[in-house]
Amino acid sequence: MWKNIAADIATATGRPAALEQQGAVSGGCINQAQRIRCENTDYFVKLNSASRVNMFAAEFDGLNELRQCTALHIPVPLCWGSDDQSAWLVMEHLALGGRGNPVALGEGLAAMHRISREQYGWFRDNTIGSTHQDNTLADDWIKFWQVHRLQFQLDLAARKGVSGRLLSQGEKLLAELPALFESYVPEASLLHGDLWSGNYAYTQAGEPTIFDPGVYYGDREADLAMTELFGGFGSDFYAAYNNAWALDSGYRTRKTLYNLYHILNHFNMFGGGYESQAQGMMDSLLSELR
C-alpha cells in the first residue's frame, strides 16, 4: 500500500517520493490518519477500506472547491487512490496548534460564503460523516432541503427499523417547511457542509483553516448553525461574521432545522439518545409554526 501511495504522490508532484517516515496521527472516528515524509516533505494521509475510495475522491474535489476561498488556508489535496484492501487520500500536511484570530476565521468564512452558484447542491454526491450525502442540483432550496436532506435521513431511519413518533413528526415538519422561509430566499453559497468545532484550527503561523468537508452549495445558515451544535466557535467569531455579512433574523429558528439534519445523521450512524434529541428539535420547530 505504501509503495502505491508513494507512487501516487510522485505522479501528483512530478518528483520522486520515496517514503522516509510514517506515524499515526490521533483524531477522527471514521478514518485512520498518518503523517508521512517523502523526500523531506511531510504529507497527511487518510486511510480506510477500499470500498471507501469514492468518499476520498469526493473529499479531494471538495477541498479543491473550498480552495476558491483564499481568506482561509484550505489544505491542498494531492491525490487519492486504492488497492485491493485500502483507499487513501493524500494532502498537504499543516502544522496546527497556533494561536489564531477568531475574527479572521469569521471574516474568512463569510468570504467563502460569498462564493455562489445558480443552483443548490453540487456536481457530485459526497458523504456526511460516513453517510452518503445526496447533492442533486436543484433550483428550489426548500425542496432541496426537504428531499435531499431531511427526507433522505428519515428514510434511512425507516430502513433501520425506526417507526412511530420520529417519522410522524418528521412528515409533519416536511409538510410545513415552507413556513420557515417566508420572505427569505438564500443564496446558493459555497458551504463546508460539516463545520463543527473539530473541523477548524489555526496553523502555527496563526492562519485559520477548515478541513474534512462535506461540500455543497446552499444556505450559509446551515454552516453557521453547525458551528453552534458541538461546542461553538466563540463570540468574537460570530461578531466578525455578522459584521462581514449579517444573518437574517429568521436564523434563530432555522438553525434548529439545519442542525436537525446532523442529529438525524448521528442517530443513523450511532443510535442512542440522538433519537430523542431529534424529536425534541422537531417539536420545537413545529411549535414555532403553530
C-alpha positions in Angstrom: 0.0 0.0 0.0 2.7 2.5 0.9 4.6 1.9 -2.3 1.3 2.6 -4.2 0.8 5.8 -2.1 4.4 7.0 -2.8 3.9 6.3 -6.5 0.7 8.4 -6.5 2.5 11.2 -4.7 5.3 11.1 -7.3 2.8 11.3 -10.1 0.9 14.2 -8.5 4.1 16.2 -7.7 6.2 15.2 -10.6 9.1 14.5 -8.2 10.5 11.3 -6.6 8.6 10.3 -3.4 10.5 7.6 -1.6 8.8 7.0 1.8 11.2 8.0 4.6 8.9 8.2 7.7 5.4 7.4 8.8 3.4 7.6 12.0 -0.2 7.6 13.2 -2.0 10.8 13.9 -4.7 10.9 16.6 -8.2 12.2 16.0 -11.2 11.2 13.8 -13.5 8.2 14.2 -14.1 7.2 10.6 -10.7 7.1 9.0 -7.2 6.3 10.1 -4.7 9.1 9.7 -1.0 9.1 9.1 1.7 11.7 8.8 4.4 10.6 6.3 7.6 12.1 5.0 8.8 11.7 1.4 11.9 13.4 0.1 11.9 15.8 3.1 8.3 16.8 2.6 5.5 15.9 5.1 2.1 14.8 3.9 -1.2 14.0 5.7 -2.7 10.7 4.7 -6.3 9.4 5.4 -6.8 5.6 5.2 -9.9 3.5 5.0 -11.1 0.3 3.3 -11.0 0.0 -0.5 -14.8 0.3 -0.6 -14.5 3.9 0.7 -12.4 5.2 -2.3 -15.3 7.3 -3.6 -15.5 9.1 -0.3 -11.9 10.2 -0.7 -12.4 11.1 -4.3 -15.3 13.4 -3.3 -13.3 14.9 -0.4 -10.4 15.6 -2.9 -12.9 17.5 -5.1 -14.4 19.2 -2.1 -11.1 20.6 -0.8 -10.4 21.9 -4.3 -13.8 23.6 -4.3 -13.1 25.2 -1.0 -9.7 26.5 -2.2 -11.6 29.1 -4.3 -11.6 30.9 -1.0 -8.2 32.5 -0.3 -9.2 34.0 3.0 -8.8 30.6 4.7 -5.9 28.2 4.5 -7.5 25.1 2.9 -5.1 22.1 2.8 -4.0 21.2 -0.7 -5.2 17.8 -1.8 -2.6 15.9 -3.8 -4.0 12.5 -4.8 -6.3 9.7 -3.9 -6.3 6.0 -4.8 -6.9 2.5 -3.7 -5.7 -1.1 -4.0 -7.4 -4.4 -3.2 -7.7 -3.6 0.5 -7.2 0.1 1.2 -8.2 3.5 0.0 -6.3 6.7 0.7 -6.3 10.4 0.4 -3.1 12.4 0.5 -3.0 16.1 1.2 -0.7 18.9 2.4 0.3 18.4 6.0 -0.5 21.5 8.1 1.4 22.3 11.3 -1.6 23.1 13.6 -1.9 24.4 17.1 -1.2 28.1 16.7 -2.9 30.9 18.5 -5.2 32.3 15.7 -7.6 35.2 15.5 -11.3 34.2 15.5 -12.1 37.4 13.8 -10.1 36.2 10.8 -11.9 32.9 10.9 -15.3 34.7 10.9 -14.4 37.0 8.1 -12.9 34.2 6.1 -16.0 32.1 6.4 -18.2 35.0 5.3 -15.9 35.5 2.3 -16.2 31.8 1.4 -20.0 32.0 1.6 -19.9 34.9 -0.9 -18.8 32.4 -3.5 -22.0 31.2 -5.0 -23.7 29.3 -7.9 -27.1 29.5 -9.5 -28.2 26.1 -8.2 -28.2 24.4 -4.8 -26.3 21.1 -4.4 -23.1 20.2 -6.1 -21.9 18.4 -9.3 -21.3 15.2 -7.3 -22.5 13.4 -4.2 -20.2 13.0 -1.2 -20.5 11.9 2.5 -21.6 13.5 5.8 -19.6 11.5 8.3 -19.8 8.0 6.9 -23.3 8.6 5.4 -24.0 9.2 1.7 -25.0 12.8 1.1 -27.2 13.4 -1.9 -26.2 16.7 -3.7 -28.5 16.5 -6.7 -28.7 20.0 -8.2 -31.9 21.9 -7.6 -33.4 25.4 -8.3 -35.5 25.4 -5.2 -33.8 25.5 -1.8 -36.9 24.4 0.2 -37.4 21.3 -2.0 -33.7 20.6 -1.9 -33.7 20.5 1.9 -36.9 18.6 2.1 -35.9 15.8 -0.4 -32.1 15.6 -0.2 -31.5 16.3 3.4 -34.4 15.7 5.9 -36.4 13.1 3.8 -33.1 11.3 3.0 -32.3 10.9 6.7 -35.8 10.0 7.7 -35.8 7.3 5.0 -32.5 5.9 6.4 -34.0 5.8 9.8 -37.1 3.9 8.5 -34.9 1.4 6.7 -33.1 0.8 10.1 -36.5 -0.2 11.5 -37.5 3.1 13.2 -41.2 3.8 13.3 -43.6 5.9 15.3 -43.1 9.5 16.5 -39.8 10.3 14.9 -41.2 9.6 11.5 -44.6 11.0 12.0 -43.2 14.3 13.4 -40.7 14.3 10.6 -43.5 14.1 8.0 -45.4 17.0 9.6 -42.2 19.1 9.6 -41.6 18.3 5.9 -45.1 19.5 5.0 -44.8 22.7 7.0 -41.2 23.6 6.0 -42.1 26.4 3.6 -43.4 28.5 6.5 -39.9 28.8 7.9 -38.8 30.6 4.7 -41.4 33.3 4.3 -39.6 36.4 2.8 -36.3 34.6 2.9 -34.6 33.1 -0.2 -31.0 32.1 0.5 -28.2 32.4 -2.0 -26.5 29.1 -3.1 -23.3 29.8 -1.1 -20.2 27.6 -1.1 -20.6 25.5 2.2 -18.1 23.5 4.1 -21.0 21.3 5.0 -19.7 19.7 8.2 -18.4 22.7 10.1 -18.3 21.6 13.7 -15.6 22.6 16.2 -13.4 19.6 15.3 -13.1 20.7 11.7 -11.3 24.0 12.1 -8.0 25.0 13.6 -5.2 27.6 13.3 -1.8 26.8 11.8 1.3 27.5 13.8 1.6 30.7 11.7 -1.9 31.7 13.0 -3.8 31.1 9.8 -7.4 29.9 10.1 -8.0 26.6 8.4 -11.0 24.3 7.8 -10.9 20.7 6.6 -12.8 17.4 6.5 -15.6 19.0 4.4 -19.0 17.7 3.1 -19.1 20.4 0.4 -22.2 21.6 -1.4 -23.9 24.9 -2.3 -26.7 26.0 -0.1 -27.9 28.4 2.6 -25.0 29.8 4.5 -27.1 29.5 7.7 -26.5 25.7 7.5 -22.8 26.2 8.1 -23.3 28.7 10.8 -25.9 26.5 12.5 -23.5 23.6 12.8 -20.8 25.8 14.3 -23.2 26.1 17.3 -24.0 22.4 17.5 -21.0 20.8 19.2 -19.2 23.5 21.2 -19.5 26.7 19.3 -16.7 28.9 17.8 -16.7 31.8 20.3 -18.3 35.3 20.4 -15.6 37.0 18.5 -16.1 34.7 15.6 -19.8 35.3 15.4 -19.4 39.0 15.8 -16.9 39.1 13.0 -19.1 37.0 10.7 -22.2 39.2 11.3 -20.1 42.3 10.8 -19.0 41.0 7.4 -22.4 39.6 6.4 -25.3 40.0 8.8 -27.6 37.0 9.3 -31.3 37.2 8.7 -33.4 37.4 11.9 -35.1 34.0 11.0 -31.7 32.3 11.6 -32.6 31.9 15.2 -35.3 29.4 14.3 -33.9 27.9 11.1 -30.6 26.9 12.8 -32.6 24.2 14.6 -33.9 22.9 11.3 -30.4 22.8 9.8 -28.9 21.0 12.9 -31.7 18.5 12.8 -30.1 17.1 9.7 -26.9 16.4 11.6 -28.6 15.0 14.6 -30.6 12.6 12.4 -27.4 11.6 10.7 -25.8 10.9 14.1 -28.8 8.8 15.1 -28.5 6.9 11.8 -24.8 6.3 12.4 -24.6 5.8 16.2 -28.2 5.4 17.5 -28.6 6.1 21.2 -30.0 9.4 22.6 -29.9 11.2 19.2 -33.4 9.9 18.5 -34.9 11.8 21.4 -32.8 14.8 20.7 -34.1 14.8 17.1 -37.7 14.5 18.3 -37.2 17.5 20.7 -35.9 19.6 17.8 -38.9 18.7 15.7 -41.2 19.6 18.5 -39.6 22.9 18.9 -39.8 23.7 15.2 -43.4 22.6 14.9 -44.4 24.7 17.9 -42.9 27.8 16.2 -45.2 27.1 13.2 -48.4 26.8 15.2 
